[in-house]
């Protein structure tokens, strides 16, 4: 969904561009931090993909918590990007009934 943010940058006003650049920065930082946290979860690192190697990993609860946090961040950013077309559509000169219908279809994920 990050590519969508970059495309929309050229179509928006300055306040929206600031929002999108902050959004891009937030997504980039959280992705890098996620990789930095997940990669060293097992020592040696090969234990992540080869269970025959001697070593140890973090507890399952810690790994689950990281996964849930990552999933929550990804879901919230995807949700934010999914409602943005509705925000932009609302300012178009169309009858309110048509706008509500289009927004309803978009909310269902068909458009």
N, C-alpha and C positions, 0 to 999 in steps of 0.2 A: 504494500500500500504506500510505501514511501515514494515510489515513482509518481503516484498520483499527486502527491503534495508538490513535487517539483514542477509538474505540468501546470498545476493550478496557480503557481507563483506568478506566471506571466499574465494571468487573466484577472488579477485582483488589485485592489487598492493598497495603499501603503500600510494601513493598519493590519490588513489580512496578510500581507507579505511578512510583517514582523511576527505575527502569530505563526505562520508556516515555518519561518526560519527557526523560531524557538521550538516548534514541534519537531523539525528535522534534527536539531541539536539534541533534544531530549531523547528521541529514538536512537540516535547514534550513540550517545553516552550510555544509555541503558543496555544497548546491545553489546557494546564493548565490555562493560562491567559484567554482564552476564557471562560472556565468554571467558573473561578473566577469573570468574568465580567457579565456573563449571569445569574448566580444563584441569585445574590441580586437585580435583576432588579425590583422586586416588594417587597413592604413592607406591610404586613408580607410575607414571602417567599411562604406560602401556596396559596397566590393569583395567583401564576404562574399557578396552575392547578385547583384551586377551585375559580371560579369567584363570588361565593356567600359570600366570606369573605370580610369584610371591609378593605380597604387599598388603596394604590395608586401604580402605576407603572411608569416607565420612559415614556417619550413621544414616540409615534410610530416612529418618525423620528430617535431618538437615537437607538431604538431597530433595526430598518431597517439598519442603518449604521453599527451596530455591525455585523448583519447577512451578509451584503454585504462584509464587510472586511473579515470575517471568510471564506466566500465562495471564495473570490478572492485568499486568501492564500492557501486554500485547492486545488483549481483548478491549481494554479501555481506549487505547489509541486507535484500534480498528473501528470501534463504535464512534469515536469522535470524527474520524474521517468519513464514516458512512452517513452521518447526519449533515455534514457540510453541504452537499448538493441541495438539500432541502432548504437550508439557510439562504443559499444563493437563489434558488428558484422562487422563494417567497417574494423577492423584490421585482420579479418580472411582471409586466402588465398582462395579466390573464385574469379571467373571472375567478373569484375565490373558490368556487365549487371545483373548477378545473385544477387549481393548485392543490386543493385538499386531495383530490383524486390521484394526481400524479405523486404527491408525497406519500399517500397510502400505498401505492404500488411500489414506490422506491423502498418504503419501510419493509415491505414483504420480501425484498431482494430480487424482484423480477426485472428491474431496470438497471 
